[in-house]
Amino acid sequence: MFDDKTFSARVYAPQPEMYVRQQPQLGFTEYAEKLNSRLAMIGFVCFIVLEVLTGHGAISFLTSF
């Protein structure tokens, strides 16, 4: 049933790529920068909405307290 010709053209599975996970870092990491920019965008939009709803500009809103 199986002879030498059957196994002469063996097909192997591809080797998985090896990689090393980076250790957690402090400071300017990609995750920290993305989180910071997203929070800044949310804060900016909230500030614009607050300005439209109250009718006061940024400086008058901050000095009214």
N, C-alpha and C positions, 0 to 999 in steps of 0.2 A: 504494500500500500504506500509506504513512504520510502523513498530511496534517497540517495545522495543528491540527485538533481533537484529534488523538492526543496531541500534546505540550503542549496548553494547560493541562492539570492535572498539572503535574510534581510528583513526590514526591521529597523530598530526605531523605537520611539524617540522623538527629539529630546535632547538633554534640556532640563529646566535651567533657566538663567539663574545664576547665583548672584545674590546681592547681600549687602550688609546694611542692616537698619542703623540709622544714625541715632546716637544717644540724644536724649532731650537736651535742648540748649536753652540758654537764657538770652534775652536781648532781641535782636532783630531777626527773628525767624519768619518763615513764610506764613505760618499760621497766625502769629501775632500781628503781622502787618495786615493780613486780610481781615482779621477780627477788628483791628483798630480802624481800618478804612470803612468797614461796614457800619460800625457804631457811629463814626463821624457822619456818614451819609444819613443815617436815621436821625441823629441829632439835628443836622442841618434842615432836614425836611420838617421836623417837629417845630423848629424855631420859625421857619417860614409860615407854617400853618398857624402858630400862635400869633405871629405878627398880623396875619390877615384877619384872624378872628377878633383880636383886641383893637386893631386900628392904630396901634402905636409902633413906631420903628424900634430898631434894636437898642439904640442908645437911650431913648426915652423909656423903654421898658426896663432897662437895667438901672436907671437912675430914679425910678419911681418908688423905690423902697426906702 
